[in-house]
């Protein structure tokens, strides 16, 4: 007898699931993928011909640990804020890989933020100095909020600095999040935030550099999570050759990650990445000294979606969340 399908909204997920709960699972999944135990087809990303910047993507993945197959269809519309609509939207379907049963359909935007923020946190946990004390979050939208929650949990930070080109958004984030932390949160310019930081997380849709080379001190770690299309860039290209570079999926990152424009211009070679973050999780050398600048370039991979969705599905079953639909 076929199982009922669970339908979950973004509100269902936001009320019941904490991004911090997914960090360990994302770390384990990234390591397992590099050991060859999971399945990750290529992403399909394409322009939508509507006369303005518009993109759609299909991302799939299957992990043995989660025993789940996920398929996500996502959209990005650059001009949507003018329509008072979100820039990105997506839905995720997840299936029993053995039977093909549709187990759940859920909002994909918040899970995407969760898995991206969890990956940023794994990057910081694996590559940042153990004595890192100041965190800078560049970007105060939904992704910035989740990155702040996740990354702040993996190091004993004593100061958190937030920047957004829309200053009121940064102040709103600080007001919203201050009660969650015992350490001070403050708003700063991009320069002041970067100069102060031991760990920097970028979480924007920027198509112009925000983080400048001269602002970055030796020993800094950067988790760069916003560049998932070739047109996007968050860091000045001159910074990249100073960094020991890691990706979640090197083949994807070379095409649409933080380094992709520098590779296209010949400023970096296609061998610019030391390796993947999953390889570091499995024991490969990551940070080698307190003076090294490390960067995790996270474009997002389907096994991360599958891993987060497993957590969400399990909680939905356990707590009776969402609506149940019988398709047969």
N, C-alpha and C positions, 0 to 999 in steps of 0.2 A: 504494500500500500504506500503510495507516494506521500512524502511528508509535506506539511503545509509550508508555504513560503512566508517569511517574515518581511514586512515592509516597515522600514525605519526612516524617520525624518531626521534632519539635522538637529532639531530640538531634542529628540529622543537621545541622540548620541551625546550632545553637549551636556545634558543633565546627568548622565550616568557614567560616562567614560572619561578618565583623566589621561592626558597625554603621557604623563610620567609612567603610567602603568605599562606602556608599550615599549619603553626604551630597551630593556633587557631582551625582549623578544626580537626587536629589530636587530640588535647586535648579534644575536644567535643566528638569525636568518641570513644576515650578510656573510657571516663566516661559513655557514652551511652551503650557501650558493657557491662560494669559491672552492669548496671541497667537491663540487659537482653533484650534489644530491638533489638539487631543485631545477625547475624548468622555467626559462625566461625567454619567450619569443621576442623578436625585435619590436620596438615601438612603431606605431603608425601615426605620423603627424603630418597634417596637410593644411594648406590655406583654404579658407572658405571664401569663395568669390562673391562678396557682398559690397564691394566698393570701399572698404575700410579695413584696417588690420583685424583679422579674424582667423582663429585657428581652432582646429579640432584634433583630438588625439584619442587613440585606442591603445590601452596599456593592459597587458595580461601577465599573469604569473601563477605558478603553482609551487607550493612548498610541501615537502613530505611531513615536516614537523606539524604544520597546520592541517594537513590532509584536506586541502581546500584549493580550488581553482577560482581565481577572480578575474573579472573583465571589467575594465573601467572605461567609460566614454566621457571625455572631458572637453570643455570649451573655454576659450579665452576670447573676450571681446574688449579691445583696448578702450573703446569709446563708451562702454557701458556706464561708467560713473556719471556721464552727462545725462543718461537716461534714468539715473537713480537705481541702477541695477548693479549687482556684483560683477567684477571683472572676470572672474572665473566661476564655472559651475560644472558639476559632474555627478554621475550616478555610477554606483558599483553593483554589479551582479556577482553573486558567488554560488558555486556549484559543488556538489559532491563529485570528486574526480572519478570515482568508480562508477556511479550510477548515472551521472549527469543531471541529477535532480537540482532544481533551482531552490537553494536554501534561503537566500535573502536578497532583497533589493534595498539598497540604502543610499542616502545622500553620500556623494563622494567627495564633496568639498572639504568637510571637516576631517574625515579620515585622511585625506591627502595632506592637510595641514599637520595632522598628528604624526603621520609617518615621516614627513619631511623634517619636522621639529625633532622627532626622536632620532633620526639619522644625524642631524646637526649635533645633538647631544652625544651620540656615539663618537662622532668625529672629535669633539672636545675631550671626551673621556679617554680616547685612545691617543690623542696627539698633543693636547695642551700640557703645559708644565703643571706638575702636581701642586706647585705653590701659586698658581694663578689666583688672583684676588679680585680683579676688576673685569666685569663683563660689559661689553658694548653690544647693543642690539640696534642694527640699522634697518629701519622699517617698522612702523607701528601699526600695521594692518593686522588682519587675523593671523597670518603666518608669523609675524613678529611676536604677537602675544603668545602663541604656542611655543615658539622657539625660546622665548624668555622663560616660560615655565619649565621646559624640558632641560635646557642647557644649565639653568641655575641650579638644577638638582644634582649635577655630576661633579661640581667643584665647590669648595667652601668659599664662595665669593663674599666679599665684604662691601662691595659697591657695585651697583648696576646703573649703567648710563644708557639712555634711549635717545635715538635721533630719528626724525622723519622730516622730509621736505615740507610736509604740512605740519607746522609746529603744534597746532591744536590737537592733532591726532596723537602726537607724542605725549602731550600733557594728559590727554584722555587715558592713554594706556597706563601712565604712571599713577593717575588717580585710581583707576580700576584695580591695579595690581599691588599697590603699596601695602594693602592690608594682608596680602598673602605672604609677605616676606618680612623677616626681622632686620634685613639690611636696607640701607637707604636706596631709593630709586630716584633718579634725577634726569632732566631733559638737558641735552647739550647739542652744540653744533656737531656736524660730522667730524670736523677736524679735532675738536676737543674730545669727543668720544673715542675716536681711534687712537689719539696720542696717549690717552689714559689707560687703554685697555690691554689686558693680558690675553683675553679671548674676545674675538669679534665674530658676530653672526650677522650675515647680510640676508635680508628677507624682503626683497623689493621686486618690482617689475621693471627696474630701470633699464633704459637703453643708452645711458651715459654713465661714465664712471662716477662713483660716489666716494669710494675709498681710495685715497691718493698714496702713492708710494712713499713720499717723504714723511707721512704721518705714522708709519708702521715701525715700531721698535723691534730690535732683535729679540727673539724669544716669544713673539706673539703667535697665537694660533688663530686661523680664520676658518670658519665653517661657512662657505658661500652657497646659499640655497636658492637664490632667486633666478639665476640664469639657467633656464631650461629650453631656450630657443636661441638660435645663432644670433638673433638681433639684440639679445639682452646682454648686458655687461654691468658689473657692479664695482669692479676694481680697475684702477689704472693699469694699463698693460705693463708699464715699467716695473710694477711690483712683482709680477709673476715670475721672472727669472730669479728673484731672490728667495722664492719659496720652494720648499720640499713638497711636491704636489701629489695628492692622492685623489682618486675618484671612486664613485660607487660602481660605475661601469665605464671603463676607459673608452670603449668604442663609441658609446653614446656621448660622453663628455667631450671628446675631440670634435664632434660635429655640432653640439649645441650647448656645451657647458661654458664655464667662466673663461676657459682658455681658448675657445674656438676661434674667436676673432684674431687673437695673437698667432695662432697656428696658421690661419689663412694668410696673414700678412708676412709670415716667415720669421716672426720674432721668437717663436718657439717651434721646436720640432715635434713630430708626432710621437716621439719618445719622451716627451716632457714629464709624464707621470712616472713617479717611482713605482707605483703599483696601485692596487685597489685598497680601500679601507678594509674590505673583507680579508685580504691577505694579512694586514696588520693584526686584525682580530685573531687570526689563526697563528700568529707568532712571528710574522715577518717584521723587520726593523721599521719602526715608525719614526718618532722624534729621536735624534741621536745626541743632541746637546741642548743646554739651556738657552743657547744663543740662536738656535735655528728658528726660522720662520716656517711654520707648517700651514698648509691649506688643504682642506677637504672640499672638493668640488662636487656637490651633490645635485645631480640632475633628476634623480628619482627613478626607481626601478620597480617593476611589477611585483616582485616578491615582497617588497615593503608594504604595498597595498594589501596583498594577501595576508600578511602577518597581522597587520592592524585589524583587518576585517575579521580574522579569526577571533581576536579578543572581543570585538564588538558583538559578533554573533553569539559567542559563548555567554556574554553578559545578557544579551537579549533573551536567550533561552532560559537562563537562570532566573532572571528577574521578571520574565513575562512582558518584555517591552514590545512596543510596536503593534501593528495589526497583523493578523494571520489571514492568508489567502490560500484557498484550495483551487489549484488550476486544473485538477483532474479528479 
